[in-house]
Amino acid sequence: MTAFEADPAPPVYRLRVSDMASGDRPRERLEQLGAQALTTSELLAILLRTGSHEEGVLQLAERLQQQHRGLRGLAGADIAELSTIRGLGPAKAATIAAAFELGRRRSLEGDDERPLIGSPEDVARLLQPELELLPQEEFRVLSLDNGHRVLASRMLSRGSVSSAPVRVAEAFREAVRRNASAIAVAHNHPSGDPAPSPDDIETTRALEAAGDLLGIRVLDHVVIGHGRWISMRQSGLGFTSQ
């Protein structure tokens, strides 16, 4: 190699869905964990179905969001514009446009259908029918607007029969994205006994501290058992403020 010859370019690493472990693939994750557990890129990748010879479908989904500065910009693009994007084409562009139109029509059905969280009873009423039947622990986060109506409900983690590890930063991701003013969290105890554990108390303390830094109030942490539930705020467990 002479002094003027450039080093050969390193090969580009392209992660394709087919290269992933089955449990990490977006569609399989949706089937196992529900749509709320997936990232925006994973949900978009499911709509796109395939990538191209240049990039995998997840990389394509991430590039679309970056080029349009998020879902708001992508939703504002028409089919003609989407069709010209490298890696899309008319069929994928139509799928994306149809998905956003369904979301828009759902939003027009009115805010009155969004549940109001005014008490721990409201949290239990919304989540207990599903959570109390599960054979393993799940941790759910409700993102709330200024009027404490539900903006989003997300499954944060799914664990074993006795624990569901929680990453505090992840608990606020959806709330920050939606500019929520508060969150309410809940998880179940498959044993049927809703009595909070020391780990539940510590998690609540960590969530409240993080919420104070972000300006997002943690309204409550509700522990759900079989036919029973406990409000950790009402019980004075974990929370330092009223």
C-alpha positions, 0 to 999 in steps of 0.5 A: 500500500502506498502513502496515498492509498486509503485503507479499505472501508470496514464492512457495514454491520447490518442486523437483520430480523432473521439474524436475531434470536426468536425472542428478540424479533419484533413480531414475536415480542409483540405476541409474547409481551403485547404491543405496549412493550415494544419500542416505536422502531419495533412497531414500525418495523412490524408494519414495514415487514422487511428491510432492503439489501442495504439495511435491516428493517429495524435500521430502516424504521429508525432512519425513517424516524430520524429523517422525519424527526419522530412520529409526528413528522412521519405522520405528516408525510403523504403517500407520494413523499413516503414512496420516494424514500429509499427502502419503502415504495408504494406498498410500505408507504400505504401501510404507514399512512393507513396506520397513522390514519387509524390512530387519527380516527381513534383520537377523534372519538373523544377524550371522555373515553380515556379513563380518569385516574382520581384514586387508587380504586381507579388504577385497580379497576383498570388493571386488576382484571388482567393482572390478577390472573397472570402467573408471573409478575408484571409492572405497568405504568399509566401516563397521565395528562394534567387532568389525570386521564390516561394517555398511555398504558405500558407494560414495563417489565415481566418477571417471575412468580416473585419479581419483575425487575424495574428500570426506573428510567424506563418507567418515565420514558413514555410519560416524557415522550407524551409530555405527561404530568403524572404517572401511576404504577401497578404490579401484581403478586401472583401469590395472591397476597398484595402485601408490598415487599421491601423491594416494592417499597424501595422501587417506589422510593426510587420512582418518586425521587426520579419523578421529582427530578423530572417534574412528573408526579408519581400518584401511586403504586398499587399492588394487586393480588387475588381479589385484593389490592393495596395502595402504597401511598394510602399505606404510607409505604415508599412515598415521602410526600403526600 
